Structure formats: C-alpha cells, structure tokens
Amino acid sequence: MPELALVVGLGNPGDRYVGTRHNVGFQVLDALVRRLAADPSRPTRVDRLDCRALTGRVRIGDAPVLLAKPQTYMNLSGESVKGLLVKHAVPRERMIVVSDDVALPVGRLRIRPSGSSGGQKGLQNVIDCLGADDFPRLRIGIAGDHFRPGEDKADYVLERFSKAERNALAPAVETACEAIETFVLEGIDAAMNRFNRAPEAVPAG
C-alpha cells in the first residue's frame, strides 16, 4: 500500500475571499476534487474539520491522499499544516503545498522540492512552524500584466482576477491537478520534469 500523501492548498476562508488571487491553492484543491468525482466511490467534498483545516480523503491511483484547506487564514497556515503532518504521520517529502506566487506570470507553474518562501507569507509560516523548508511546493503565478514589481502586494493578492487572467488561469489549474497526481504517484522529480515548463512549451495533445 502506498504511503499517505498530504496535499495542502493555501488560501483564506470565507466567501469574501473566493476567487481572489491569494486563494489559488483552494481553487486547485476544488478542481482536483471535481476531477476525482468521476468515480462515485471517491469522496467529493473537503469538509471535515481536522487540525483547523477542512479536509477530505481521496485516492489517486492506489495511493491514499489527504486533501487540506487550512482555515487559519493565510499567514497562520503553518499551524494547521504542522498539526496534520504530526497527527497523520506524513513524511514531509510526501506533502505538497499549493500556493500563489506574484513572482510568476498568471498561469505559470513552478514545482520545487524545497527552498525559500519567495515572500509568500503562508508558505513562510509553514516553513517557520515546521522549522524546515525541505517539503515540495507547487506555485501558481498570479502576476497579471498590470502588476509591477515593488508595488504593494497586500492589496493585489486580495483582489479578484480579471476576465483575461481567469482565462489564462483555468488551464493552469487543470495542469496543476495533473502535476499533483504525478507527484502522488511518481514523486517530485517526475512532477518537476513534466510540469516545470512555460505553458507554450507544453506539446499539444
């Protein structure tokens, strides 16, 4: 039996934050659940409160997966993540954290096995609470054409995507789901090799 994997999407709870740039992590988990719902034997909701996160159990292939959406608000995400890792005895290398990234253009994916937070406060809090940065993460770009490096990020990340940005984001969210499935079944190296490319570099079909 494959080892349990933990997939964490970062975001802010509550209706006021739905559709904002900072909630891309939640958006990816919701899309992943929809993909897996084609099989009626799989759970289709992430609604069980566990370690201050909404969670749900799914299977990807033969692998058991715990999906989690921390409800602590973004900047305290690490408290929930640490609790889940400890309670469910998940090794850090079997966890992947999905977050937004203002350093990447809208829809660009970047997968890494470890590293800094890049200024993403939720990711930084996970690092701080774990006392380590050696866990996989999948970042999704949210920097639109009008975003300028150096401008205040706090307001920008809490705004909603423009229509053009949503159109660019939609296929990236589906690709992120594929990347998560690859990570769970084949590991971080396979996911990086397959998905760390600009969208236009990915062959059609």
C-alpha positions, 0 to 999 in steps of 0.5 A, a space after each residue: 500500500 502506498 504511503 499517505 500523501 498530504 496535499 495542502 492548498 493555501 488560501 483564506 476562508 470565507 466567501 469574501 475571499 473566493 476567487 481572489 488571487 491569494 486563494 489559488 491553492 483552494 481553487 486547485 484543491 476544488 478542481 482536483 476534487 471535481 476531477 476525482 468525482 468521476 468515480 462515485 466511490 471517491 469522496 467529493 467534498 473537503 469538509 471535515 474539520 481536522 487540525 483547523 483545516 477542512 479536509 477530505 480523503 481521496 485516492 489517486 491511483 492506489 495511493 491514499 491522499 489527504 486533501 487540506 484547506 487550512 482555515 487559519 487564514 493565510 499567514 497562520 497556515 503553518 499551524 494547521 499544516 504542522 498539526 496534520 503532518 504530526 497527527 497523520 504521520 506524513 513524511 514531509 517529502 510526501 506533502 505538497 503545498 499549493 500556493 500563489 506566487 506574484 513572482 510568476 506570470 498568471 498561469 505559470 507553474 513552478 514545482 520545487 522540492 524545497 527552498 525559500 518562501 519567495 515572500 509568500 507569507 503562508 508558505 513562510 509560516 509553514 516553513 517557520 512552524 515546521 522549522 524546515 523548508 525541505 517539503 515540495 511546493 507547487 506555485 501558481 503565478 498570479 502576476 497579471 500584466 498590470 502588476 509591477 514589481 515593488 508595488 504593494 502586494 497586500 492589496 493585489 493578492 486580495 483582489 479578484 482576477 480579471 476576465 483575461 487572467 481567469 482565462 489564462 488561469 483555468 488551464 493552469 489549474 487543470 495542469 496543476 491537478 495533473 502535476 499533483 497526481 504525478 507527484 502522488 504517484 511518481 514523486 517530485 522529480 517526475 512532477 518537476 520534469 513534466 510540469 516545470 515548463 512555460 505553458 507554450 512549451 507544453 506539446 499539444 495533445 
